[in-house]
Amino acid sequence: MKKVIFALVFIFIAGCATTASQIRAMNKENMVKLYRGMTKETVLFVMGKKQFETKLDEKGLFKKPAGIVYINNPFKTEMLEGKGRVIEVLYYYTEKNKNDNEITDDELTPLVLEDGKLIGWGWNFFKNTKRKYGIRG
């Protein structure tokens, strides 16, 4: 019985520690489940809407004195307007390009929503949508 309790406690503790690389992998896996036309609520359910407390990554990313950082899912959001249209962009952490202790835009994947529905994702789609609606920046 003691061994079973110990195993359950170990599994629970291990399950609480999520590394940055696990977050990236999870977001990539979930992105495969997306399809155009999904509602924002469904996208958030599939991709997750959570704050992760993570320890240092295996390669030293996020090296901070306390060794703990927080990664939000989605990492950030923004509303953009152009040509009378408003798009919402949800950015998820999916890549690690540098060991610079930062999560930069090139390490995120944008999911683009219009009228509360997913219309596409990825940087090429996002850039084309901005161009289509005359959104600068």
C-alpha positions, 0 to 999 in steps of 0.5 A: 500500500505504501508503494502505491501511495508513493507512486501516486504522489510521485506521479502527481508531483511530476505532473505539476512540473511542466517544462517550456519544451513540454509546453511548446510540444503540447501547443504544437500537438493541439494545433493539429486539431484546429480547423477553420470555422472553429469558435473562439471558445472551442479554440481556447478549449483545444489549445488551452487557456492556462498559466504554467509555472515552469522550471528552467528548461534543459538548455538554460532558457529562462534562467532566473535567480528563483528558477521559476517562470510563468508562461500563459496560454495563449501567451498574448492576444491582440485585436487589430482593425483595418478596412472596417474589419477587426481580427483577434490574434491569439499567440501560442508559444511553439518554438525556441529559436535562441537561448536568450531568456526571452520568448519573442514573437518569432517563437510564437504561432498566431491564430487568427480569428474574425467574428469569433471564428478561427480563419487561419494560423501561422505567420504567413496567414497572419501577414497575408490577412494584415495585408488584405485588411491594410493593417500596419505594424 
